[in-house]
Amino acid sequence: MGAGKSTLGRRVAARLARPFVDLDAEIERHAAASISTIFATRGEVEFRAIEEKLAREALDHPVPAVISLGGGAMVSKTTARRLREQALTVFVEVDVDEAWKRARRSRRRPLAERESEFRQLFEQRLPLYEDAADARARDANDIVLAAAGVLVEGGAYGRLGDLVPEQVEIVVDERVRGLHPPPLDAPIHAVPPGEMAKSLSICTRLWQALRLERAGTLVAVGGGSTTDVGGFVAAAYLRGISWVAVPTTLVGQVDAAVGGKTGIDLPHGKNLVGAFDWPERTVVDHELLATLSAAERRNGLAEVVKTGLLAGEELWELPEPELVRRCAAFKAAVCLRDPRDEGERAMLNLGHTFAHALEAASKYELAHGEAVALGLTAALLLSGLPDDAARVDELLAPEPARVDLDAAWAALKRDKKSRGGSVQLVLLDAPGKPRTGVELPEKDVRRALADLIA
Ligand SMILES: NC(=O)c1ccc[n+]([C@@H]2O[C@H](COP(=O)([O-])OP(=O)(O)OC[C@H]3O[C@@H](n4cnc5c(N)ncnc54)[C@H](O)[C@@H]3O)[C@@H](O)[C@H]2O)c1
């Protein structure tokens, strides 16, 4: 009571585009009476019976929903069992003083009339909640992250052994292995640092070396390159085994390791082979970022700025642990709404159409973050948002790219996001209001591209 379940539930349902069921409201509708009246006229036992029945109906709903359970629903052993079997259960944490402050104002809560009783109930129910919880949350971001299987916690890497199943093998970026040796007693397969790992020959080597059975789990530890290749190796090995992503770069933590896209490069292009395969869990520990080079941090910052523009919030101003949590939650929600990139997930390409073109024209000499920073300014100018473009310029200070315009233009037209030859752009009506699939006259797009080139 008073944890904010209804408010958070409604917010999370909106973010995940799922129906929302407020069990207390359903009970009142079903009984055509307020909860206080049901308690007063029919007693708590009858109330609990109605609650149990409606909880079952909500859990059996054909479309998965976000359900806000009444504080006492867990007391029913049947409901507790069904939650274990059928739901992801998130414990919304609140301290008892705050809960009492909120609950005593509500007329809907017959069990929140006397403070001593309220506190006693809180103590009694706490072990039930702790036992039932698959995850704990303090706000809507935490709940979205839990739904995506993402754990964001400083120091989590140190207890990786507790967070993964027993039968695991580890794929780790060679450099990361030296800096942050995996704290697990399991077979380790080192892969070359960064993008070099995303090749078919590395996959073949890993497929031949793995000894995992179908029930085993591959744990990929490294930046986006390692989680991309590790995830893809897991997706195809024995026709698919579980995998856990442990991103160690800012790009990985705010972007690459969230959302279930895995893949490798072919000699003629990046990310041309891959699979959608959502990791069983993603373990995000911002403490791993302490060893990151300034250049890698800048690459990450470009994705943070992109996320902030899409979210309409200045996420880049937040302290690093919170910035990571908020960006990961934003991406998780978009990808849970559109896991196979068939619709609105395209918004995550903001600035990337230009960025990919510049990178390809530079033969991948240009840093990804630099290219994204340039791409974002172009997207903002084409969106008619010059002030935001100036802000990105100030935050990321990208230098114009030293590439050939014709080569960049050809790459832009070849981008896998273009359809039937016309380039599809992501623009913003305003920060927080992305528009995907925008087609502009070619001459405007080419001029915007030219403006990014030295
Ligand atoms: N799957 C997706 O949705 C998605 C999204 C964005 C990017 N990506 C992919 O991610 C890749 C880029 O990933 P990235 O930017 O995370 O970098 P990366 O994995 O390529 O690594 C970059 C460098 O950082 C080093 N490194 C990693 N962790 C470190 C640490 N903690 N301390 C010091 N050095 C460390 C690596 O050894 C490497 O040299 C690209 O291949 C891109 O296609 C995938």
The ligand as an SDF file (V2000), in Angstrom:
LIG
                    3D

 44 48  0  0  0  0  0  0  0  0999 V2000
   23.3850   -4.7940  -31.4350 N   0  0  0  0  0  0  0  0  0  0  0  0
   23.0930   -3.5220  -31.4050 C   0  0  0  0  0  0  0  0  0  0  0  0
   21.9380   -3.1330  -31.2210 O   0  0  0  0  0  0  0  0  0  0  0  0
   24.2010   -2.5090  -31.5700 C   0  0  0  0  0  0  0  0  0  0  0  0
   23.9540   -1.1680  -31.2980 C   0  0  0  0  0  0  0  0  0  0  0  0
   25.0120   -0.2630  -31.3970 C   0  0  0  0  0  0  0  0  0  0  0  0
   26.2750   -0.7110  -31.7870 C   0  0  0  0  0  0  0  0  0  0  0  0
   26.4550   -2.0300  -32.0460 N   0  0  0  0  0  0  0  0  0  0  0  0
   27.7860   -2.5320  -32.4590 C   0  0  0  0  0  0  0  0  0  0  0  0
   28.6900   -2.3100  -31.3890 O   0  0  0  0  0  0  0  0  0  0  0  0
   29.9960   -2.2140  -31.9340 C   0  0  0  0  0  0  0  0  0  0  0  0
   30.7270   -1.1000  -31.2430 C   0  0  0  0  0  0  0  0  0  0  0  0
   30.7930   -1.4280  -29.9040 O   0  0  0  0  0  0  0  0  0  0  0  0
   31.5270   -0.5360  -28.7960 P   0  0  0  0  0  0  0  0  0  0  0  0
   31.5270    0.8770  -29.2290 O   0  0  0  0  0  0  0  0  0  0  0  0
   30.8840   -0.9020  -27.5150 O   0  0  0  0  0  0  0  0  0  0  0  0
   33.0240   -0.9700  -28.8110 O   0  0  0  0  0  0  0  0  0  0  0  0
   33.8490   -2.2970  -29.1340 P   0  0  0  0  0  0  0  0  0  0  0  0
   33.2560   -3.5120  -28.5830 O   0  0  0  0  0  0  0  0  0  0  0  0
   34.1360   -2.2870  -30.5970 O   0  0  0  0  0  0  0  0  0  0  0  0
   35.1830   -1.9810  -28.3280 O   0  0  0  0  0  0  0  0  0  0  0  0
   35.9130   -0.8260  -28.5860 C   0  0  0  0  0  0  0  0  0  0  0  0
   37.2300   -0.8620  -27.8310 C   0  0  0  0  0  0  0  0  0  0  0  0
   37.0150   -0.6870  -26.4270 O   0  0  0  0  0  0  0  0  0  0  0  0
   37.7430   -1.6650  -25.7070 C   0  0  0  0  0  0  0  0  0  0  0  0
   37.0690   -1.8690  -24.4270 N   0  0  0  0  0  0  0  0  0  0  0  0
   35.9050   -2.4840  -24.1880 C   0  0  0  0  0  0  0  0  0  0  0  0
   35.5770   -2.3830  -22.8920 N   0  0  0  0  0  0  0  0  0  0  0  0
   36.5540   -1.6950  -22.2830 C   0  0  0  0  0  0  0  0  0  0  0  0
   36.7790   -1.2700  -20.9550 C   0  0  0  0  0  0  0  0  0  0  0  0
   35.8860   -1.4840  -19.9880 N   0  0  0  0  0  0  0  0  0  0  0  0
   37.9190   -0.5930  -20.6990 N   0  0  0  0  0  0  0  0  0  0  0  0
   38.8130   -0.3300  -21.6770 C   0  0  0  0  0  0  0  0  0  0  0  0
   38.6480   -0.6970  -22.9470 N   0  0  0  0  0  0  0  0  0  0  0  0
   37.5230   -1.3770  -23.2560 C   0  0  0  0  0  0  0  0  0  0  0  0
   37.7890   -2.8450  -26.6300 C   0  0  0  0  0  0  0  0  0  0  0  0
   38.8630   -3.6890  -26.3370 O   0  0  0  0  0  0  0  0  0  0  0  0
   37.9720   -2.1610  -27.9800 C   0  0  0  0  0  0  0  0  0  0  0  0
   39.3110   -1.8710  -28.2150 O   0  0  0  0  0  0  0  0  0  0  0  0
   29.8490   -2.0410  -33.4210 C   0  0  0  0  0  0  0  0  0  0  0  0
   30.2190   -3.2230  -34.0680 O   0  0  0  0  0  0  0  0  0  0  0  0
   28.3690   -1.7950  -33.6330 C   0  0  0  0  0  0  0  0  0  0  0  0
   27.8880   -2.3070  -34.8600 O   0  0  0  0  0  0  0  0  0  0  0  0
   25.4590   -2.9290  -31.9570 C   0  0  0  0  0  0  0  0  0  0  0  0
  1  2  1  0
  2  3  2  0
  2  4  1  0
  4  5  1  0
  4 44  2  0
  5  6  2  0
  6  7  1  0
  7  8  2  0
  8  9  1  0
  8 44  1  0
  9 10  1  0
  9 42  1  0
 10 11  1  0
 11 12  1  0
 11 40  1  0
 12 13  1  0
 13 14  1  0
 14 15  2  0
 14 16  1  0
 14 17  1  0
 17 18  1  0
 18 19  2  0
 18 20  1  0
 18 21  1  0
 21 22  1  0
 22 23  1  0
 23 24  1  0
 23 38  1  0
 24 25  1  0
 25 26  1  0
 25 36  1  0
 26 27  1  0
 26 35  1  0
 27 28  2  0
 28 29  1  0
 29 30  1  0
 29 35  2  0
 30 31  1  0
 30 32  2  0
 32 33  1  0
 33 34  2  0
 34 35  1  0
 36 37  1  0
 36 38  1  0
 38 39  1  0
 40 41  1  0
 40 42  1  0
 42 43  1  0
M  CHG  2   8   1  16  -1
M  END
$$$$
